[in-house]
Amino acid sequence: MTSSPVDLDTIRTTESSMVTHIRRHTFQKLEVDWENLKRRREELEANLLVEPAMNWQDAAVKAQYIIRRYAETAEAQDTGRQELIQSALDDLARLSDTEVTNQ
């Protein structure tokens, strides 16, 4: 057994090296995309907090956002909760559309 690490990149075939390069590049791109998503969510949340909702439609937009964020959590993955979440989102969308139509 050797005490020094083996550089696997030097013993890979060309095809294997390409696959490894693609995998590394894809992971790096994913990290960048994740950071961009995180930054955009923070900006959106800051904008939602700037001022209170001026009408029911504004309040529904905020509620839909927070419900969707909750739906992404492990706790919300239960089938019954997913159905309740979807039902609440459908109600908010329907009632928001009704308010716009009635104005």
Distance bins in CASP14 RR format, pairs under 12 A and 6 or more apart:
PFRMAT RR
TARGET T0000
AUTHOR 0000-0000-0000
RMODE 2
METHOD distances of the structure
MODEL  1
6 12 0 0 0 0 0 1 0 0 0 0 0
7 17 0 0 0 0 0 1 0 0 0 0 0
8 16 0 0 0 0 1 0 0 0 0 0 0
8 17 0 0 0 0 1 0 0 0 0 0 0
8 20 0 0 0 0 1 0 0 0 0 0 0
9 16 0 0 0 0 1 0 0 0 0 0 0
9 17 1 0 0 1 0 0 0 0 0 0 0
9 18 0 0 0 0 0 1 0 0 0 0 0
9 19 0 0 0 0 0 1 0 0 0 0 0
9 20 1 0 0 1 0 0 0 0 0 0 0
9 21 0 0 0 0 1 0 0 0 0 0 0
9 24 0 0 0 0 0 1 0 0 0 0 0
10 16 0 0 0 0 0 1 0 0 0 0 0
10 17 0 0 0 0 1 0 0 0 0 0 0
11 17 0 0 0 0 1 0 0 0 0 0 0
11 20 0 0 0 0 0 1 0 0 0 0 0
12 18 0 0 0 0 1 0 0 0 0 0 0
12 19 0 0 0 0 1 0 0 0 0 0 0
12 20 1 0 0 1 0 0 0 0 0 0 0
12 21 0 0 0 0 1 0 0 0 0 0 0
12 23 0 0 0 0 0 1 0 0 0 0 0
13 19 0 0 0 0 1 0 0 0 0 0 0
13 20 0 0 0 0 0 1 0 0 0 0 0
14 20 0 0 0 0 0 1 0 0 0 0 0
14 21 0 0 0 0 0 1 0 0 0 0 0
15 21 0 0 0 0 0 1 0 0 0 0 0
15 22 0 0 0 0 0 1 0 0 0 0 0
16 22 0 0 0 0 0 1 0 0 0 0 0
16 23 0 0 0 0 0 1 0 0 0 0 0
17 23 0 0 0 0 0 1 0 0 0 0 0
17 24 0 0 0 0 0 1 0 0 0 0 0
18 24 0 0 0 0 0 1 0 0 0 0 0
18 25 0 0 0 0 0 1 0 0 0 0 0
19 25 0 0 0 0 0 1 0 0 0 0 0
19 26 0 0 0 0 0 1 0 0 0 0 0
20 26 0 0 0 0 0 1 0 0 0 0 0
20 27 0 0 0 0 0 1 0 0 0 0 0
21 27 0 0 0 0 0 1 0 0 0 0 0
21 28 0 0 0 0 0 1 0 0 0 0 0
22 28 0 0 0 0 0 1 0 0 0 0 0
22 29 0 0 0 0 0 1 0 0 0 0 0
23 29 0 0 0 0 0 1 0 0 0 0 0
23 30 0 0 0 0 0 1 0 0 0 0 0
24 30 0 0 0 0 0 1 0 0 0 0 0
24 31 0 0 0 0 0 1 0 0 0 0 0
25 31 0 0 0 0 0 1 0 0 0 0 0
25 32 0 0 0 0 0 1 0 0 0 0 0
26 32 0 0 0 0 0 1 0 0 0 0 0
26 33 0 0 0 0 0 1 0 0 0 0 0
27 33 0 0 0 0 0 1 0 0 0 0 0
27 34 0 0 0 0 0 1 0 0 0 0 0
28 34 0 0 0 0 0 1 0 0 0 0 0
28 35 0 0 0 0 0 1 0 0 0 0 0
29 35 0 0 0 0 0 1 0 0 0 0 0
29 36 0 0 0 0 0 1 0 0 0 0 0
30 36 0 0 0 0 0 1 0 0 0 0 0
30 37 0 0 0 0 0 1 0 0 0 0 0
31 37 0 0 0 0 0 1 0 0 0 0 0
31 38 0 0 0 0 0 1 0 0 0 0 0
32 38 0 0 0 0 0 1 0 0 0 0 0
32 39 0 0 0 0 0 1 0 0 0 0 0
33 39 0 0 0 0 0 1 0 0 0 0 0
33 40 0 0 0 0 0 1 0 0 0 0 0
34 40 0 0 0 0 0 1 0 0 0 0 0
34 41 0 0 0 0 0 1 0 0 0 0 0
35 41 0 0 0 0 0 1 0 0 0 0 0
35 42 0 0 0 0 0 1 0 0 0 0 0
36 42 0 0 0 0 0 1 0 0 0 0 0
36 43 0 0 0 0 0 1 0 0 0 0 0
37 43 0 0 0 0 0 1 0 0 0 0 0
37 44 0 0 0 0 0 1 0 0 0 0 0
37 72 0 0 0 0 0 1 0 0 0 0 0
38 44 0 0 0 0 0 1 0 0 0 0 0
38 45 0 0 0 0 0 1 0 0 0 0 0
39 45 0 0 0 0 0 1 0 0 0 0 0
39 46 0 0 0 0 0 1 0 0 0 0 0
40 46 0 0 0 0 0 1 0 0 0 0 0
40 47 0 0 0 0 0 1 0 0 0 0 0
41 47 0 0 0 0 0 1 0 0 0 0 0
41 48 0 0 0 0 0 1 0 0 0 0 0
41 65 0 0 0 0 1 0 0 0 0 0 0
41 66 0 0 0 0 0 1 0 0 0 0 0
41 68 0 0 0 0 0 1 0 0 0 0 0
41 69 0 0 0 0 1 0 0 0 0 0 0
41 72 0 0 0 0 0 1 0 0 0 0 0
42 48 0 0 0 0 0 1 0 0 0 0 0
42 49 0 0 0 0 0 1 0 0 0 0 0
43 49 0 0 0 0 0 1 0 0 0 0 0
43 50 0 0 0 0 0 1 0 0 0 0 0
44 50 0 0 0 0 0 1 0 0 0 0 0
44 61 0 0 0 0 0 1 0 0 0 0 0
44 62 0 0 0 0 0 1 0 0 0 0 0
44 65 1 0 0 1 0 0 0 0 0 0 0
44 66 0 0 0 0 0 1 0 0 0 0 0
44 68 0 0 0 0 0 1 0 0 0 0 0
44 69 0 0 0 0 0 1 0 0 0 0 0
45 62 0 0 0 0 1 0 0 0 0 0 0
45 65 0 0 0 0 1 0 0 0 0 0 0
45 66 0 0 0 0 1 0 0 0 0 0 0
45 69 0 0 0 0 1 0 0 0 0 0 0
47 58 0 0 0 0 0 1 0 0 0 0 0
47 61 0 0 0 0 0 1 0 0 0 0 0
47 62 0 0 0 0 0 1 0 0 0 0 0
47 65 0 0 0 0 0 1 0 0 0 0 0
48 58 0 0 0 0 1 0 0 0 0 0 0
48 59 0 0 0 0 0 1 0 0 0 0 0
48 61 1 0 0 1 0 0 0 0 0 0 0
48 62 1 0 1 0 0 0 0 0 0 0 0
48 63 0 0 0 0 0 1 0 0 0 0 0
48 64 0 0 0 0 0 1 0 0 0 0 0
48 65 1 0 0 1 0 0 0 0 0 0 0
48 66 0 0 0 0 1 0 0 0 0 0 0
48 69 0 0 0 0 0 1 0 0 0 0 0
49 62 0 0 0 0 1 0 0 0 0 0 0
49 65 0 0 0 0 0 1 0 0 0 0 0
49 66 0 0 0 0 0 1 0 0 0 0 0
50 58 0 0 0 0 0 1 0 0 0 0 0
50 62 0 0 0 0 0 1 0 0 0 0 0
51 58 0 0 0 0 1 0 0 0 0 0 0
51 59 0 0 0 0 0 1 0 0 0 0 0
51 62 0 0 0 0 0 1 0 0 0 0 0
52 58 0 0 0 0 1 0 0 0 0 0 0
52 59 0 0 0 0 1 0 0 0 0 0 0
52 62 0 0 0 0 1 0 0 0 0 0 0
53 59 1 1 0 0 0 0 0 0 0 0 0
53 60 0 0 0 0 1 0 0 0 0 0 0
53 61 1 0 0 1 0 0 0 0 0 0 0
53 62 1 0 0 1 0 0 0 0 0 0 0
53 63 0 0 0 0 1 0 0 0 0 0 0
53 64 0 0 0 0 0 1 0 0 0 0 0
53 65 0 0 0 0 0 1 0 0 0 0 0
53 96 0 0 0 0 0 1 0 0 0 0 0
53 99 0 0 0 0 0 1 0 0 0 0 0
54 60 0 0 0 0 0 1 0 0 0 0 0
54 61 0 0 0 0 0 1 0 0 0 0 0
54 62 0 0 0 0 0 1 0 0 0 0 0
55 61 0 0 0 0 0 1 0 0 0 0 0
55 62 0 0 0 0 0 1 0 0 0 0 0
55 95 0 0 0 0 0 1 0 0 0 0 0
55 96 0 0 0 0 1 0 0 0 0 0 0
55 99 1 0 0 1 0 0 0 0 0 0 0
55 100 0 0 0 0 1 0 0 0 0 0 0
55 102 0 0 0 0 0 1 0 0 0 0 0
55 103 0 0 0 0 1 0 0 0 0 0 0
56 62 0 0 0 0 0 1 0 0 0 0 0
56 63 0 0 0 0 1 0 0 0 0 0 0
56 92 0 0 0 0 1 0 0 0 0 0 0
56 95 1 0 0 1 0 0 0 0 0 0 0
56 96 1 0 0 1 0 0 0 0 0 0 0
56 97 0 0 0 0 0 1 0 0 0 0 0
56 98 0 0 0 0 1 0 0 0 0 0 0
56 99 1 0 1 0 0 0 0 0 0 0 0
56 100 0 0 0 0 1 0 0 0 0 0 0
56 102 0 0 0 0 0 1 0 0 0 0 0
56 103 0 0 0 0 0 1 0 0 0 0 0
57 63 0 0 0 0 0 1 0 0 0 0 0
57 64 0 0 0 0 0 1 0 0 0 0 0
57 92 0 0 0 0 1 0 0 0 0 0 0
57 93 0 0 0 0 0 1 0 0 0 0 0
57 94 0 0 0 0 0 1 0 0 0 0 0
57 95 0 0 0 0 1 0 0 0 0 0 0
57 96 1 0 1 0 0 0 0 0 0 0 0
57 97 0 0 0 0 1 0 0 0 0 0 0
57 98 0 0 0 0 1 0 0 0 0 0 0
57 99 1 0 1 0 0 0 0 0 0 0 0
57 100 1 0 0 1 0 0 0 0 0 0 0
57 101 0 0 0 0 0 1 0 0 0 0 0
57 102 0 0 0 0 0 1 0 0 0 0 0
57 103 0 0 0 0 1 0 0 0 0 0 0
58 64 0 0 0 0 0 1 0 0 0 0 0
58 65 0 0 0 0 0 1 0 0 0 0 0
58 92 0 0 0 0 0 1 0 0 0 0 0
58 96 0 0 0 0 1 0 0 0 0 0 0
58 99 0 0 0 0 0 1 0 0 0 0 0
58 100 0 0 0 0 0 1 0 0 0 0 0
59 65 0 0 0 0 0 1 0 0 0 0 0
59 66 0 0 0 0 0 1 0 0 0 0 0
59 92 0 0 0 0 1 0 0 0 0 0 0
59 95 0 0 0 0 0 1 0 0 0 0 0
59 96 0 0 0 0 1 0 0 0 0 0 0
59 99 0 0 0 0 0 1 0 0 0 0 0
60 66 0 0 0 0 0 1 0 0 0 0 0
60 67 0 0 0 0 0 1 0 0 0 0 0
60 88 0 0 0 0 0 1 0 0 0 0 0
60 89 0 0 0 0 1 0 0 0 0 0 0
60 90 0 0 0 0 0 1 0 0 0 0 0
60 91 0 0 0 0 1 0 0 0 0 0 0
60 92 1 0 1 0 0 0 0 0 0 0 0
60 93 1 0 0 1 0 0 0 0 0 0 0
60 94 0 0 0 0 1 0 0 0 0 0 0
60 95 1 0 0 1 0 0 0 0 0 0 0
60 96 1 0 1 0 0 0 0 0 0 0 0
60 97 0 0 0 0 1 0 0 0 0 0 0
60 98 0 0 0 0 0 1 0 0 0 0 0
60 99 0 0 0 0 1 0 0 0 0 0 0
60 100 0 0 0 0 0 1 0 0 0 0 0
61 67 0 0 0 0 0 1 0 0 0 0 0
61 68 0 0 0 0 0 1 0 0 0 0 0
61 89 0 0 0 0 0 1 0 0 0 0 0
61 92 0 0 0 0 1 0 0 0 0 0 0
61 93 0 0 0 0 0 1 0 0 0 0 0
61 95 0 0 0 0 0 1 0 0 0 0 0
61 96 1 0 0 1 0 0 0 0 0 0 0
61 99 0 0 0 0 0 1 0 0 0 0 0
61 100 0 0 0 0 0 1 0 0 0 0 0
62 68 0 0 0 0 0 1 0 0 0 0 0
62 69 0 0 0 0 0 1 0 0 0 0 0
62 92 0 0 0 0 1 0 0 0 0 0 0
62 96 0 0 0 0 0 1 0 0 0 0 0
63 69 0 0 0 0 0 1 0 0 0 0 0
63 70 0 0 0 0 0 1 0 0 0 0 0
63 85 0 0 0 0 0 1 0 0 0 0 0
63 88 1 0 0 1 0 0 0 0 0 0 0
63 89 0 0 0 0 1 0 0 0 0 0 0
63 91 0 0 0 0 1 0 0 0 0 0 0
63 92 1 0 1 0 0 0 0 0 0 0 0
63 93 0 0 0 0 0 1 0 0 0 0 0
63 95 0 0 0 0 0 1 0 0 0 0 0
63 96 0 0 0 0 1 0 0 0 0 0 0
64 70 0 0 0 0 0 1 0 0 0 0 0
64 71 0 0 0 0 0 1 0 0 0 0 0
64 85 0 0 0 0 0 1 0 0 0 0 0
64 86 0 0 0 0 0 1 0 0 0 0 0
64 88 0 0 0 0 1 0 0 0 0 0 0
64 89 1 0 1 0 0 0 0 0 0 0 0
64 90 0 0 0 0 0 1 0 0 0 0 0
64 91 0 0 0 0 0 1 0 0 0 0 0
64 92 1 0 1 0 0 0 0 0 0 0 0
64 93 1 0 0 1 0 0 0 0 0 0 0
64 94 0 0 0 0 0 1 0 0 0 0 0
64 95 0 0 0 0 0 1 0 0 0 0 0
64 96 0 0 0 0 1 0 0 0 0 0 0
65 71 0 0 0 0 0 1 0 0 0 0 0
65 72 0 0 0 0 0 1 0 0 0 0 0
65 89 0 0 0 0 0 1 0 0 0 0 0
65 92 0 0 0 0 0 1 0 0 0 0 0
66 72 0 0 0 0 0 1 0 0 0 0 0
66 73 0 0 0 0 0 1 0 0 0 0 0
66 76 0 0 0 0 0 1 0 0 0 0 0
66 85 0 0 0 0 0 1 0 0 0 0 0
66 88 0 0 0 0 0 1 0 0 0 0 0
66 89 0 0 0 0 0 1 0 0 0 0 0
66 92 0 0 0 0 0 1 0 0 0 0 0
67 73 0 0 0 0 0 1 0 0 0 0 0
67 76 0 0 0 0 1 0 0 0 0 0 0
67 81 0 0 0 0 0 1 0 0 0 0 0
67 82 0 0 0 0 0 1 0 0 0 0 0
67 84 0 0 0 0 1 0 0 0 0 0 0
67 85 1 0 1 0 0 0 0 0 0 0 0
67 86 0 0 0 0 1 0 0 0 0 0 0
67 87 0 0 0 0 0 1 0 0 0 0 0
67 88 1 0 1 0 0 0 0 0 0 0 0
67 89 1 0 1 0 0 0 0 0 0 0 0
67 90 0 0 0 0 0 1 0 0 0 0 0
67 91 0 0 0 0 0 1 0 0 0 0 0
67 92 1 0 0 1 0 0 0 0 0 0 0
67 93 0 0 0 0 0 1 0 0 0 0 0
68 76 0 0 0 0 1 0 0 0 0 0 0
68 82 0 0 0 0 0 1 0 0 0 0 0
68 85 0 0 0 0 1 0 0 0 0 0 0
68 86 0 0 0 0 0 1 0 0 0 0 0
68 88 0 0 0 0 0 1 0 0 0 0 0
68 89 1 0 0 1 0 0 0 0 0 0 0
68 92 0 0 0 0 0 1 0 0 0 0 0
68 93 0 0 0 0 0 1 0 0 0 0 0
69 75 0 0 0 0 0 1 0 0 0 0 0
69 76 0 0 0 0 1 0 0 0 0 0 0
69 85 0 0 0 0 0 1 0 0 0 0 0
69 89 0 0 0 0 0 1 0 0 0 0 0
70 76 1 0 1 0 0 0 0 0 0 0 0
70 77 0 0 0 0 0 1 0 0 0 0 0
70 78 0 0 0 0 0 1 0 0 0 0 0
70 81 0 0 0 0 1 0 0 0 0 0 0
70 82 0 0 0 0 0 1 0 0 0 0 0
70 84 0 0 0 0 0 1 0 0 0 0 0
70 85 1 0 0 1 0 0 0 0 0 0 0
70 88 0 0 0 0 1 0 0 0 0 0 0
70 89 0 0 0 0 0 1 0 0 0 0 0
71 77 0 0 0 0 1 0 0 0 0 0 0
71 78 0 0 0 0 0 1 0 0 0 0 0
71 80 0 0 0 0 0 1 0 0 0 0 0
71 81 0 0 0 0 1 0 0 0 0 0 0
71 82 1 0 0 1 0 0 0 0 0 0 0
71 83 0 0 0 0 0 1 0 0 0 0 0
71 84 0 0 0 0 1 0 0 0 0 0 0
71 85 1 0 1 0 0 0 0 0 0 0 0
71 86 0 0 0 0 1 0 0 0 0 0 0
71 87 0 0 0 0 0 1 0 0 0 0 0
71 88 0 0 0 0 1 0 0 0 0 0 0
71 89 0 0 0 0 1 0 0 0 0 0 0
72 81 0 0 0 0 0 1 0 0 0 0 0
72 82 0 0 0 0 0 1 0 0 0 0 0
72 85 0 0 0 0 0 1 0 0 0 0 0
73 81 0 0 0 0 1 0 0 0 0 0 0
73 82 0 0 0 0 0 1 0 0 0 0 0
73 85 0 0 0 0 0 1 0 0 0 0 0
74 81 0 0 0 0 0 1 0 0 0 0 0
75 81 1 0 0 1 0 0 0 0 0 0 0
75 82 0 0 0 0 0 1 0 0 0 0 0
75 85 0 0 0 0 0 1 0 0 0 0 0
76 82 1 0 0 1 0 0 0 0 0 0 0
76 83 0 0 0 0 0 1 0 0 0 0 0
76 84 0 0 0 0 1 0 0 0 0 0 0
76 85 1 0 0 1 0 0 0 0 0 0 0
76 86 0 0 0 0 0 1 0 0 0 0 0
76 88 0 0 0 0 0 1 0 0 0 0 0
77 83 0 0 0 0 0 1 0 0 0 0 0
77 85 0 0 0 0 0 1 0 0 0 0 0
78 84 0 0 0 0 1 0 0 0 0 0 0
78 85 0 0 0 0 1 0 0 0 0 0 0
79 85 0 0 0 0 0 1 0 0 0 0 0
79 86 0 0 0 0 0 1 0 0 0 0 0
80 86 0 0 0 0 1 0 0 0 0 0 0
80 87 0 0 0 0 1 0 0 0 0 0 0
80 88 0 0 0 0 0 1 0 0 0 0 0
81 87 0 0 0 0 0 1 0 0 0 0 0
81 88 0 0 0 0 0 1 0 0 0 0 0
82 88 0 0 0 0 0 1 0 0 0 0 0
82 89 0 0 0 0 0 1 0 0 0 0 0
83 89 0 0 0 0 0 1 0 0 0 0 0
83 90 0 0 0 0 0 1 0 0 0 0 0
84 90 0 0 0 0 0 1 0 0 0 0 0
84 91 0 0 0 0 0 1 0 0 0 0 0
85 91 0 0 0 0 0 1 0 0 0 0 0
85 92 0 0 0 0 0 1 0 0 0 0 0
86 92 0 0 0 0 0 1 0 0 0 0 0
86 93 0 0 0 0 0 1 0 0 0 0 0
87 93 0 0 0 0 0 1 0 0 0 0 0
87 94 0 0 0 0 0 1 0 0 0 0 0
88 94 0 0 0 0 0 1 0 0 0 0 0
88 95 0 0 0 0 0 1 0 0 0 0 0
89 95 0 0 0 0 0 1 0 0 0 0 0
89 96 0 0 0 0 0 1 0 0 0 0 0
90 96 0 0 0 0 0 1 0 0 0 0 0
90 97 0 0 0 0 0 1 0 0 0 0 0
91 97 0 0 0 0 0 1 0 0 0 0 0
91 98 0 0 0 0 0 1 0 0 0 0 0
92 98 0 0 0 0 0 1 0 0 0 0 0
92 99 0 0 0 0 0 1 0 0 0 0 0
93 99 0 0 0 0 0 1 0 0 0 0 0
93 100 0 0 0 0 0 1 0 0 0 0 0
94 100 0 0 0 0 0 1 0 0 0 0 0
94 101 0 0 0 0 0 1 0 0 0 0 0
95 101 0 0 0 0 0 1 0 0 0 0 0
95 102 0 0 0 0 0 1 0 0 0 0 0
96 102 0 0 0 0 0 1 0 0 0 0 0
96 103 0 0 0 0 0 1 0 0 0 0 0
97 103 0 0 0 0 0 1 0 0 0 0 0
END
